[in-house]
Amino acid sequence: MSVLVCGAGPTGLVAALELARRGIDVRIVDAEGKPSQLSKAAVLWRRSIEVLNASVPVERFTAQGRPVSGIQFEADGCVLQEIDFGTDAGRFPHGLLIPQNKTEAVLNEALESLGVQVEWGVAVKDIASCKDYVDVDFSDGESSRFAWLVGADGAHSTVRKCLGVKFPGIAIDRRWLLADLELPESGPEDRIRMFLSSAGLLGLFPYGNNVWRVIADAGPIGIQSPRLDPTCEDMLDILRTRSNLDWTVEKALWLSEFRINERQVDQYCHGRVILAGDAAHIHSPAGGQGMNTSIQDAVNLSWKLAMVIKKQATSSLLNTYQDERHPVGAAVVQGSGRMLRVMMNQNPLIGFFRRWVLPYIVGLPPMRKEAVNRLSEVDVEYCGGPLAPTGVGRWIGRRCPDVSWGDDRSSIYDLFTGTGFTIVRLGRGSITDALWERVIRAAGPDVVSVDAAMPDGAVAEEAKAFAQALAAADGTIVVVRPDSYLGPVSQDIEVVVSWFRQLHNFE
Ligand SMILES: Cc1cc2nc3c(=O)[nH]c(=O)nc-3n(C[C@H](O)[C@H](O)[C@H](O)COP(=O)(O)OP(=O)(O)OC[C@H]3O[C@@H](n4cnc5c(N)ncnc54)[C@H](O)[C@@H]3O)c2cc1C
């Protein structure tokens, strides 16, 4: 067996799916007896939807969730600011309000359609990692050998502990409450509502049909204090006092307390064992980035691991997973921590800033755009990294902007149906068929090659500059990685061919 994926949360499911889709022999186990029914992550952000679209078309997620159209800041019964996410997202929503268990169910269904079943109730107990393989002991007494092990077993990762890898960081000494509540007549169900009260933060996320995720800061607590889940009455009291609105709770679906840790491992890759998702980084839920960052880890890792297993690249390509994803994880730990500290700081000056200044700052158009891009993770890019060296044009390493063709505005993302690279020849220019054949050969066996006319539009506002640059350069080759980040975008085929040569022989 080529790969064992330990853990069938979002990270493990995506890793197994992306590997299986590429024909890799994969096994996935989870210590729990059945899929989780917890709604944990409330929002699937746009970049996650985009990178998954080739394996799980966006429609499968939209059928289960509802697009989020904005955030509303409120205090003392008034709306202070409405931040509209805008309608310019194009093919994909900025974010989708969908409980994590439904996201996992969609991923699991896609995995099962490829003939891979999660083995529930099977835990990894111990591992021994060697140069060429990993030996794994399971909870049912089985011992097996695998070529690779993906540790996607969450914050308390057994795989990480077996490796002896430290998880440096801090535990935050505050108590947080979470509830999924049925709240009749609770307002528009397409907006996140944030209540800024001196008594503490209150956030509401609509799941539809009057069901809302409620999150509230419950103040300082000793790190060792035992966990105490809130009651329905506790939540009702918080709702009323912090919003100054009258609420009725019809039903409580989930009541829980949680604590926040901010941690990240130094190294994601440990020979034949690779860590991803919460096993590698955990942080505050502010901004809702945990599951999304984890999904994108798994996508980034899987196409590279598949290339290594298929001998289309050397194992050094896996170092680029660390190089690209570790800084993203670090930025999320830091950014969500900063957001959290502004929200829970009791200093009156910060309280004044939070109540009277912050909502207006984030409402300014440039700030709104930046906030939406940050939340939806479309601003994640790998420019200057090992696969996007400087001097190869302005686009390499960026997320592929959503340009379009024709009257029906079909999106470039509709071309990303394969498992390898997508290369697009835009117009002909000086790229003869013989030269184009050379590029296709350089790209490798799983390439999808497309001859296209010049794009004539941008599906989304943010793609206008890219569409304009392409429209002005007849005979451009656009290289798109399997995770829909850009490789070279160039009229010079030598630039493209040598980039692929380096990728396949990565040192
Ligand atoms: C209350 C709460 C609210 C959250 N809200 C958000 C949000 O709004 N947005 C967001 O993006 N993120 C949110 N998160 C974070 C998000 O849930 C995680 O980031 C995400 O689940 C990470 O996915 P994962 O697959 O890496 O880990 P997990 O989801 O933890 O999955 C790990 C899996 O590994 C299994 N496992 C563990 N040990 C073993 C073993 N030894 N052998 C086999 N299997 C094992 C577990 O059973 C589990 O199924 C929230 C988390 C919590 C707790």
The ligand as an SDF file (V2000), in Angstrom:
LIG
                    3D

 53 58  0  0  0  0  0  0  0  0999 V2000
  -15.7360   24.4600   18.3170 C   0  0  0  0  0  0  0  0  0  0  0  0
  -14.9360   24.6080   17.0700 C   0  0  0  0  0  0  0  0  0  0  0  0
  -15.3010   25.5660   16.1160 C   0  0  0  0  0  0  0  0  0  0  0  0
  -14.5570   25.7040   14.9640 C   0  0  0  0  0  0  0  0  0  0  0  0
  -14.9280   26.6350   14.0240 N   0  0  0  0  0  0  0  0  0  0  0  0
  -14.2160   26.7530   12.8690 C   0  0  0  0  0  0  0  0  0  0  0  0
  -14.6160   27.6540   11.8390 C   0  0  0  0  0  0  0  0  0  0  0  0
  -15.6110   28.3700   11.9560 O   0  0  0  0  0  0  0  0  0  0  0  0
  -13.8760   27.6820   10.6920 N   0  0  0  0  0  0  0  0  0  0  0  0
  -12.7810   26.8850   10.4980 C   0  0  0  0  0  0  0  0  0  0  0  0
  -12.1630   26.9230    9.4080 O   0  0  0  0  0  0  0  0  0  0  0  0
  -12.3800   26.0250   11.4640 N   0  0  0  0  0  0  0  0  0  0  0  0
  -13.0730   25.9400   12.6330 C   0  0  0  0  0  0  0  0  0  0  0  0
  -12.6900   25.0590   13.5890 N   0  0  0  0  0  0  0  0  0  0  0  0
  -11.4880   24.2780   13.3790 C   0  0  0  0  0  0  0  0  0  0  0  0
  -11.7590   23.0740   12.5340 C   0  0  0  0  0  0  0  0  0  0  0  0
  -12.7790   22.2970   13.1020 O   0  0  0  0  0  0  0  0  0  0  0  0
  -10.4570   22.2840   12.4060 C   0  0  0  0  0  0  0  0  0  0  0  0
   -9.4590   23.1600   11.9640 O   0  0  0  0  0  0  0  0  0  0  0  0
  -10.5870   21.1230   11.4410 C   0  0  0  0  0  0  0  0  0  0  0  0
  -11.4740   20.1580   11.9270 O   0  0  0  0  0  0  0  0  0  0  0  0
   -9.2330   20.4680   11.2340 C   0  0  0  0  0  0  0  0  0  0  0  0
   -9.3820   19.3320   10.4550 O   0  0  0  0  0  0  0  0  0  0  0  0
   -8.4130   18.0840   10.6280 P   0  0  0  0  0  0  0  0  0  0  0  0
   -8.9180   17.0790    9.6550 O   0  0  0  0  0  0  0  0  0  0  0  0
   -7.0040   18.5520   10.4960 O   0  0  0  0  0  0  0  0  0  0  0  0
   -8.5890   17.6110   12.1130 O   0  0  0  0  0  0  0  0  0  0  0  0
   -9.8830   16.9810   12.8080 P   0  0  0  0  0  0  0  0  0  0  0  0
  -11.1050   17.5550   12.2390 O   0  0  0  0  0  0  0  0  0  0  0  0
   -9.6490   17.1030   14.2550 O   0  0  0  0  0  0  0  0  0  0  0  0
   -9.8500   15.4630   12.3750 O   0  0  0  0  0  0  0  0  0  0  0  0
   -8.8860   14.5640   12.8870 C   0  0  0  0  0  0  0  0  0  0  0  0
   -9.4450   13.1600   12.8050 C   0  0  0  0  0  0  0  0  0  0  0  0
   -8.4150   12.2600   13.1930 O   0  0  0  0  0  0  0  0  0  0  0  0
   -8.9950   11.2490   13.9810 C   0  0  0  0  0  0  0  0  0  0  0  0
   -7.9400   10.6800   14.8350 N   0  0  0  0  0  0  0  0  0  0  0  0
   -7.3750   11.2140   15.9290 C   0  0  0  0  0  0  0  0  0  0  0  0
   -6.4260   10.3950   16.4150 N   0  0  0  0  0  0  0  0  0  0  0  0
   -6.3880    9.3230   15.5960 C   0  0  0  0  0  0  0  0  0  0  0  0
   -5.6100    8.1370   15.5800 C   0  0  0  0  0  0  0  0  0  0  0  0
   -4.6610    7.8850   16.4930 N   0  0  0  0  0  0  0  0  0  0  0  0
   -5.8310    7.2320   14.5930 N   0  0  0  0  0  0  0  0  0  0  0  0
   -6.7910    7.4490   13.6570 C   0  0  0  0  0  0  0  0  0  0  0  0
   -7.5530    8.5670   13.6480 N   0  0  0  0  0  0  0  0  0  0  0  0
   -7.3470    9.4900   14.5920 C   0  0  0  0  0  0  0  0  0  0  0  0
  -10.0970   11.9350   14.7590 C   0  0  0  0  0  0  0  0  0  0  0  0
  -11.0780   11.0120   15.1770 O   0  0  0  0  0  0  0  0  0  0  0  0
  -10.6130   12.9260   13.7260 C   0  0  0  0  0  0  0  0  0  0  0  0
  -11.7100   12.4180   12.9950 O   0  0  0  0  0  0  0  0  0  0  0  0
  -13.4240   24.8970   14.7610 C   0  0  0  0  0  0  0  0  0  0  0  0
  -13.0680   23.9370   15.7130 C   0  0  0  0  0  0  0  0  0  0  0  0
  -13.8100   23.7920   16.8650 C   0  0  0  0  0  0  0  0  0  0  0  0
  -13.4090   22.7700   17.8820 C   0  0  0  0  0  0  0  0  0  0  0  0
  1  2  1  0
  2  3  1  0
  2 52  2  0
  3  4  2  0
  4  5  1  0
  4 50  1  0
  5  6  2  0
  6  7  1  0
  6 13  1  0
  7  8  2  0
  7  9  1  0
  9 10  1  0
 10 11  2  0
 10 12  1  0
 12 13  2  0
 13 14  1  0
 14 15  1  0
 14 50  1  0
 15 16  1  0
 16 17  1  0
 16 18  1  0
 18 19  1  0
 18 20  1  0
 20 21  1  0
 20 22  1  0
 22 23  1  0
 23 24  1  0
 24 25  2  0
 24 26  1  0
 24 27  1  0
 27 28  1  0
 28 29  2  0
 28 30  1  0
 28 31  1  0
 31 32  1  0
 32 33  1  0
 33 34  1  0
 33 48  1  0
 34 35  1  0
 35 36  1  0
 35 46  1  0
 36 37  1  0
 36 45  1  0
 37 38  2  0
 38 39  1  0
 39 40  1  0
 39 45  2  0
 40 41  1  0
 40 42  2  0
 42 43  1  0
 43 44  2  0
 44 45  1  0
 46 47  1  0
 46 48  1  0
 48 49  1  0
 50 51  2  0
 51 52  1  0
 52 53  1  0
M  END
$$$$
